[in-house]
Amino acid sequence: MSLKTISAEEALQDLARFDAIIDARSEDEYALDHLPGALNWPTLNNQERHEIGTMYVQVNAFEAKKRGAAMAAANIAQHINAHVIDKPKDWKPLAYCWRGGKRSGSLSLVLGQIGFNVTLLEGGYKAFRAAVLQDIPRLAQAITWRVVCGTTGSGKTRLLHALSQAGAQVLDLEALACHRSSVLGALPGQPQPSQKNFDMRVWHALKQLDPTRPVFVESESKKVGNVAVPESLINAMRASPCINLLLSDQERVALLMEEYDFFVQNTDAFCERLGALIELRGREVVNGWVAQVGSGQIAAVVQDLLTHHYDPVYIQSMKRNFAQYALAVEVSPADRTPAAMLAEAQKLVAQDT
């Protein structure tokens, strides 16, 4: 039998050494968060885990373990039939569960008895998450950041995409968070990850970056929708050089109408989200916006939102939180198009090489 263990700290240095990462926890545990690229092979599924937990409390541990062992054996057999039969002898999986105990241990034992070179993660997911949270500050502080600033609708995300296309390193926090970082920023049909999964996504993205080259990132606040950006990353960003992206009001309105087309098509949803601004702007103002939307004056409402809500809040926040905002390099694309953004991105990349 070939079975060994590895610490969380060792594992996070190079997960790519393994041919597969197997999460032996239940479906709900996996959905909440998991190691990057992990496959979910539950040793006990959601219902079975609940049933065994109830037996522990209502009957006793011995009876619960017997019943759990039978369930686990059946599930492991299904996983082997479905996923392992075609694997070569030199296949090298890493297995884990919540704390590196019975569930992943049972799966690893069987795989090891077959003859595979199995590695068991010591401390399981819990230990790995703790190691990730300790590693994020080290990674964030080692990077030279370039913070893309700009009022709402100026095309910060478009510039990030253009920078990536031009060969620059980019960290897109909004993509990781599945949110556009504003009251209207929720993406239809795309739920946000849990905080734990967002932390894991951020760590994994940071891990891929080359610290010898600058990394461009958008000037996010502490939260992107419902998830919080790691404090060490926010602090590193706020101390870094800034780029101020400037676009005319006409172009900004047009860009937002394109980016938020789902609100243009579904005005009821737009008006519902505007309700979130009642506390800040007052019911009379918001009701006026809703009436304008109802009469088809959506562009006028967007312009009003920019002028009276988003711009003042954003500029005040940037001056207060980003130490080098006053020294920001100004970038002024000809318009909102990808071609114009790419032209500016190529200039920025050339300046940093």
C-alpha positions, 0 to 999 in steps of 0.5 A: 500500500502506498499512502502518505500524508502532507501538511497544509503548508506543504500542499499549498506550495504546489497543488499541481504536483497531484494528478487529482484533488479529491474532496471526500466531504458532502455536496453542501460542504464542497459547495461552500468552499473547496481546494482549487480544482478539487473533485467532489467524491462524497464518502457520505452525502448530505442526507447520509451525513445528517443521518449518521450525525443524528444517530451519534446523538440519539443512539450512540457512537458505535451504532453510528460508526457501523452504519456510517461504515456501510454507507461509506463503503458503498459510496467509495465503491461507486466512486471507484467504478465511476472514476478510478477504473481507467486510472494508470498505476502512477496516478497520484491523488490528494484526498481530504475531508473536513479535518483529514479524518475518517472520510478521506482516510477511508477513501485513501485507505482503499485507493492505497490498497489498490496500489495508487500513490495516495496523499492524505492532507493532514488537518483536511480542509480546515487546516488548508483554509487556515494556511491560505489565510496566513499566506494571502498577506505574504502574497499580496505584499510581495506584488507591485500593484497598479490600481486602476481608478475611475468614476463609475462607468469609466470602463475600469473593467474594460481596461483591465481586460484590455491590459490582460490582452496586452500581456499585463498581469491582472487581478479581477476581483469583481470576476472572482466575486461575481459582482460589479461592486455597487448597489446595482452590481449583482449579476443576474443568474450568478450567485456570489461565492461564499466568503470562504470560497472568495478567499480561496479564489483570491489566494489561488489568483495571487498564487499564479502571479509573478511578483517580479512584474506589476499587477493591475487591479481595480480600485475596489472598496472593502466589500465586493457585493456581499464578500469582503476583500482580504484586509492585507490585499486592500491595504497593499492596494491602497498604498500603491500607485494609481491610474485615473481612467477618464471618460466623458459623461456621454460615453460613461452613460452609454457604457453603463447602458451596455454593461447593465443591459439586463436592467434596460430590458427588465425595468422592474428589476432596475426600479427594485434595485433603485429602492436600495438607495432610498435611505441615502438619497430619499424616497422623493428622489428615488420615486422620481427616478422610478417614474423616469424609468417608467417613461423610458428615460433610462439614460437620464436616470443613469446620468443623474445617478452618476452626477448625484450619487456615484461620482461624489461618493467615489471621489470622496472615498478615493481621496480618503482611502488611496494614498497616491490617488492625487498623483494618479497618472491620467488615462483618457481613451478616445471612447468606450470601445475595446479598441480604444481601451486596448490602445491605452493598455498597450501604452501602460504596459510599455511604460512598465517594461 
